[in-house]
Amino acid sequence: MANSSNVFTREFKALNQAKEILEQTVESDSISRQDFEELCKHYESLLGDTRVITNISDRLQNKLNRANDTLSERSEEIKKINEQLNEQNLLLQNTIDELTKTRLSRRAATITIIAAMLLFIVSEGLLEPFIETQAQRSELPPTYVSWISFGLKGFIALLLKPIEYLIDRYLQREAIRNQEKQEVSQKIQDNTTTAE
């Protein structure tokens, strides 16, 4: 903003010219000197009031500009903090997802080990005697019986990885369903809180 003394230069010139005219006029002129004096006083008073108001306006505008600058700075700070929080949130979510997958994989591995033990018990307790009795009836040589037994145990061992994969997939789907249920429940709770 311009300096207030520069803003009113023309007004002051006009006032000074009016005062000069007033000093040059004699009482016999058609404009009464008293009326012109009164006019000059009013104009001077109005000019002073206008100058004060302009000074106040300039100060208020400066304060407003500083407040806007501060607000812009704070807005930028908040924006940066929000970006950092979003990055941290994403990082934490990824970490939580990885931990959940690890936990589910461990659980799947535990279930697979239990299944392997059960399959081993079933193969040794039920299948092995069954194979031996069938081999004796058909009079197969013992080497064939051993190979059949090893083949069956190898097949069971090969089944362990697909079993673990299926269990892991099932546990992950259950975890996703539970998470979706929690999110829906949280949204309903938030909406209920907002509605109140």
C-alpha positions in Angstrom: 0.0 0.0 0.0 1.1 3.5 -0.7 2.0 5.9 2.1 -1.1 7.7 3.3 0.6 11.1 2.9 1.2 10.4 -0.8 -2.4 9.2 -1.2 -3.9 12.6 -0.2 -1.4 14.9 -2.0 -4.1 16.2 -4.4 -6.6 16.7 -1.6 -4.1 18.8 0.4 -3.3 20.8 -2.7 -7.0 21.5 -3.3 -7.4 22.5 0.4 -4.4 24.8 0.2 -5.7 26.4 -3.0 -9.1 27.0 -1.4 -7.3 28.6 1.6 -5.3 30.8 -0.8 -8.5 31.9 -2.6 -10.1 32.6 0.7 -7.2 34.8 1.7 -7.4 36.7 -1.6 -11.1 37.3 -1.6 -12.5 40.3 0.0 -15.7 40.5 1.9 -17.5 42.1 -1.0 -17.2 39.1 -3.4 -20.3 37.1 -4.2 -19.1 34.0 -2.3 -19.3 34.9 1.4 -16.1 34.5 3.1 -17.7 32.9 6.1 -19.3 30.2 4.0 -16.0 29.5 2.2 -14.2 29.3 5.6 -16.8 26.9 6.9 -16.4 24.8 3.7 -12.6 24.7 4.1 -12.9 23.6 7.8 -15.3 20.8 6.9 -13.1 19.7 4.0 -10.0 19.7 6.3 -11.9 17.8 8.9 -13.1 15.2 6.4 -9.7 15.0 4.9 -8.2 14.3 8.4 -10.9 11.6 9.1 -10.3 10.0 5.7 -6.5 9.9 6.4 -7.1 8.3 9.8 -9.4 5.7 8.3 -7.0 5.0 5.5 -4.1 4.5 8.1 -6.3 2.1 10.1 -7.3 0.3 6.9 -3.6 0.0 5.9 -2.7 -1.4 9.3 -5.6 -3.9 9.2 -4.7 -4.9 5.6 -1.1 -5.6 6.8 -2.3 -7.7 9.7 -4.6 -9.6 7.3 -1.7 -10.2 4.9 0.5 -11.4 7.8 -2.3 -13.7 9.0 -2.8 -15.1 5.5 0.9 -15.7 5.2 0.9 -17.5 8.6 -2.2 -19.5 7.5 -0.5 -20.5 4.3 2.6 -21.6 6.1 0.6 -23.6 8.6 -1.4 -25.1 5.8 1.8 -26.3 4.1 3.0 -27.7 7.4 -0.2 -29.6 7.9 -0.1 -30.8 4.3 3.5 -32.1 4.8 2.6 -33.7 8.1 -0.4 -35.4 6.5 1.8 -36.7 3.7 4.2 -38.1 6.3 1.4 -39.7 8.2 0.0 -41.2 5.1 3.4 -42.7 4.3 3.8 -44.0 7.8 0.3 -45.4 7.7 1.0 -47.2 4.4 4.3 -48.5 5.8 2.5 -49.7 9.0 -0.3 -51.3 7.0 2.3 -53.1 4.8 4.1 -54.3 8.0 0.9 -55.5 9.5 0.0 -57.3 6.3 3.4 -59.0 6.2 3.1 -60.0 9.9 -0.4 -61.3 9.3 0.9 -63.4 6.3 3.8 -64.6 8.4 1.6 -65.6 11.3 -0.8 -67.3 8.9 2.0 -69.1 7.2 3.3 -70.3 10.6 -0.1 -71.5 11.5 -0.5 -73.3 8.1 2.9 -74.9 8.6 1.9 -76.1 12.1 -1.3 -77.6 10.8 0.7 -79.2 7.9 3.1 -80.7 10.4 0.2 -82.1 12.3 -1.3 -83.4 9.1 2.0 -85.0 8.2 2.2 -86.7 11.5 -1.3 -88.0 11.1 -0.5 -89.2 7.6 2.7 -90.9 8.9 0.7 -92.6 11.6 -2.0 -93.7 9.1 0.7 -94.9 6.6 2.7 -96.8 9.2 -0.3 -98.1 11.2 -2.8 -98.9 8.5 -1.3 -98.8 5.0 2.0 -100.6 5.7 0.2 -103.6 7.3 -2.3 -103.6 4.5 0.4 -103.5 1.8 2.3 -106.3 3.5 -0.8 -108.5 3.8 -1.7 -107.9 0.1 1.9 -108.6 -0.9 1.9 -111.9 0.9 -1.3 -113.0 -0.7 -0.1 -112.1 -4.2 3.4 -113.5 -3.3 5.3 -110.4 -4.4 9.0 -110.3 -3.7 9.9 -108.2 -0.6 11.8 -105.7 -2.7 8.6 -104.8 -4.6 6.8 -104.4 -1.3 9.5 -102.1 -0.1 9.3 -100.0 -3.3 5.5 -99.8 -3.1 5.8 -98.7 0.6 8.5 -96.1 -0.3 6.5 -94.8 -3.2 3.4 -94.4 -1.1 5.4 -92.6 1.6 7.0 -90.4 -1.1 3.5 -89.6 -2.5 2.3 -88.6 1.0 5.4 -86.4 1.4 4.7 -84.7 -1.9 1.2 -84.0 -0.8 2.4 -82.0 2.2 3.3 -78.8 0.2 -0.1 -78.6 -1.6 -1.8 -79.2 1.7 0.2 -76.4 3.3 -0.6 -74.1 0.4 -4.4 -74.8 0.6 -4.4 -74.3 4.4 -2.5 -71.0 4.0 -4.9 -69.8 1.3 -7.9 -70.7 3.5 -6.4 -68.9 6.5 -5.7 -65.8 4.4 -9.2 -65.7 3.1 -10.6 -66.0 6.6 -8.3 -63.2 7.8 -9.4 -61.0 4.9 -13.1 -61.7 5.7 -12.5 -60.9 9.3 -10.8 -57.6 8.4 -13.6 -56.7 6.1 -16.1 -57.4 8.9 -14.2 -55.2 11.2 -14.0 -52.4 8.7 -17.8 -52.6 8.1 -18.4 -52.7 11.8 -16.1 -49.7 12.3 -17.9 -47.7 9.5 -21.3 -48.5 11.1 -20.0 -47.5 14.5 -18.6 -44.2 13.0 -21.9 -43.5 11.2 -23.9 -44.1 14.4 -21.6 -41.8 16.3 -21.8 -39.1 13.6 -25.6 -39.4 13.5 -25.9 -38.9 17.2 
